[in-house]
Structure formats: C-alpha cells, structure tokens
Amino acid sequence: MKKFAIGLYVAITAVLMAWGFYQAIYVAPDEQTMHEVQRIFYYHVPSAMIAFLFFAISLAGSICFLALRRSHPERAQASDAWALAGAEVGVVFCTVVLITGPLWGHRVWWGGGDWGHGTWWTWDPRLTTTLVLWLIYVSYLLLRRFAAGPQVQALAAVLNIFGALDVPIVYMSNRWWRGAHPGPVFGGGPDSGIHDPAMMHAFCWNIAAWLAWGLLLLALRYHIERQQQSFAAQQAQEAIEA
Amino acid sequence: MDTKAILDHQFTVAAYAITWVIQLGYLAWLGLRWRAQKRKAARSARNPR
C-alpha cells in the first residue's frame, strides 16, 4: 500500500512537471518587452518561493530540536532530520534561483545599443541578500558535514535560526530598497501581479509542479537522514556493549 | 529569426536545462546515498559485532 502511494505520488509529480513545462514553453504567450527570455520566470520564481518554504521548514525543525532535545530526544532527532533535509533541498532550489536569475539578467539588463549582452550580476539588494542566504545555508550544511562532537546539532540549529532571519530580508529587499531586480510579483502595489490569464496559469502550474518535486526530495532526504541516525545510534549501542 | 531572438532562445534553453541538471543531479545523489546506506545496514546486520 505504501509503495503504491509513493508510486502514485511520483507519477503525479512527473505529470505535473511535464504539464508545467508545456504551459511555460508552449501555452504562455511571449511577454511584450522581454519576449522569450521572460519564460525563465516560470522556473526562477517558483524555485525562489519553494526555497523560502524549505528554509522555513528547516527553521521549524531547528527550533523543535532545541526545544525537545532534553525532554524528548527521539522527537528532537526527527526534528533535526527535518531541519537538515529542509536546508539541503532549500539550498538546491536557491542554487537554481542564483543561476537562472543571472541568465535572465544577462539578456535583459543590457547596456544599450544593439541587443548584445548585459550584465550577469549587480550588487542589487535582492541579489546580494539571496547570495548571503545561500552562503549561510551552505555553511550550515558544511558544519553538519564536517564538524564532529555532541554539540554539532545544537550549534547548527542556532546557525539555522540566525540564517533564517535573512529570509524576510530577502523577501522585503525589493520593497525596502531600489535596485535592478524587478519589483514584487504579488503584493507590490497596483502595478504588481500577472495580468495575462495564460501566464498566470503557467506560473501556478509550475509552482504546483516544483512544490510536488521539492516535497519528494524533502521526504527522500528526511528518510535518508533518519536511517543514518538509526545506524549511528545502533553503532553507538554496540560500542557501549562491546 | 534575428540575433536577439536566437540569443533569447539559447538563454531560455540554458536556464531550463541547468535547472533540470541541478534537480536531477541532486535526486541521483540522494539515490546513491540511499543505496549506500541500505548496503551498509545489510552488511551490519550480517556481521554484528
């Protein structure tokens, strides 16, 4: 039954991914000023939203770990596994954001004259805070990977909590400060929003598709971490008994 | 098709392709880790200390 449910979920995710791709490439119309390169938006923005969601899951996991580590050690270990899984999958999505954004910017942020090449990167507030967010979570993952000792999980949880503070700053950066990055898609005043229904459908389908894909990765990563924890606990028990 | 349209197309294809390479690469890496862990658990069950 469990295998069937997993298979069904994977199949639904694959269909959603294919449908989202079809909507983004073949159904959504060309944007009037940016033309075809605007289609990067259908992968870039959902990836950013899902990265934020997974960093929030990671934050919740770290807070639960710190709160439960003495009273409920087993639940704390599960929370820590969610924290690690959320951070790792969030970094994957954030990497996509940091690569697809400059690819779009290189075509759109051109310096004038003929349609040549623009700039790959500017130290715009949205770009800079996103890069800082990525660096914080990569340092969290490196800490988890290379540091040893009984306090690593607690130290990583504290780093995670401080790292997550950057998420609302990233979100608000193009509202608080002027920069080259486009304004907010939603909630940014009367000019924001997607006005073409076909574009909106493509955008929503891609959010659904990438969310389904991301949850699949998150569940798999969580499962691997729980197995790892169980194996480490078993080895520790055997070492005590020996 | 003018140069601008060709470049726009190439950059769009690159963005989509890189996204898929990153996502599928990560999935493959998770798959390898999962398999390695299953093997380790099986070995440990066969040879308990």
Boltz contact constraints between the chains, C-beta under 6 A:
constraints:
  - contact:
      token1: [A, 35]
      token2: [B, 8]
      max_distance: 6.0
  - contact:
      token1: [A, 36]
      token2: [B, 8]
      max_distance: 6.0
  - contact:
      token1: [A, 36]
      token2: [B, 9]
      max_distance: 6.0
  - contact:
      token1: [A, 36]
      token2: [B, 12]
      max_distance: 6.0
  - contact:
      token1: [A, 37]
      token2: [B, 8]
      max_distance: 6.0
  - contact:
      token1: [A, 37]
      token2: [B, 11]
      max_distance: 6.0
  - contact:
      token1: [A, 37]
      token2: [B, 12]
      max_distance: 6.0
  - contact:
      token1: [A, 39]
      token2: [B, 12]
      max_distance: 6.0
  - contact:
      token1: [A, 40]
      token2: [B, 12]
      max_distance: 6.0
  - contact:
      token1: [A, 40]
      token2: [B, 15]
      max_distance: 6.0
  - contact:
      token1: [A, 43]
      token2: [B, 19]
      max_distance: 6.0
  - contact:
      token1: [A, 92]
      token2: [B, 26]
      max_distance: 6.0
  - contact:
      token1: [A, 95]
      token2: [B, 22]
      max_distance: 6.0
  - contact:
      token1: [A, 96]
      token2: [B, 19]
      max_distance: 6.0
  - contact:
      token1: [A, 96]
      token2: [B, 22]
      max_distance: 6.0
  - contact:
      token1: [A, 99]
      token2: [B, 18]
      max_distance: 6.0
  - contact:
      token1: [A, 100]
      token2: [B, 15]
      max_distance: 6.0
  - contact:
      token1: [A, 103]
      token2: [B, 11]
      max_distance: 6.0
  - contact:
      token1: [A, 103]
      token2: [B, 14]
      max_distance: 6.0
  - contact:
      token1: [A, 103]
      token2: [B, 15]
      max_distance: 6.0
  - contact:
      token1: [A, 107]
      token2: [B, 8]
      max_distance: 6.0
  - contact:
      token1: [A, 107]
      token2: [B, 11]
      max_distance: 6.0
  - contact:
      token1: [A, 115]
      token2: [B, 4]
      max_distance: 6.0
  - contact:
      token1: [A, 220]
      token2: [B, 30]
      max_distance: 6.0
  - contact:
      token1: [A, 224]
      token2: [B, 33]
      max_distance: 6.0
  - contact:
      token1: [A, 224]
      token2: [B, 34]
      max_distance: 6.0
  - contact:
      token1: [A, 227]
      token2: [B, 37]
      max_distance: 6.0
  - contact:
      token1: [A, 238]
      token2: [B, 49]
      max_distance: 6.0
  - contact:
      token1: [A, 242]
      token2: [B, 49]
      max_distance: 6.0
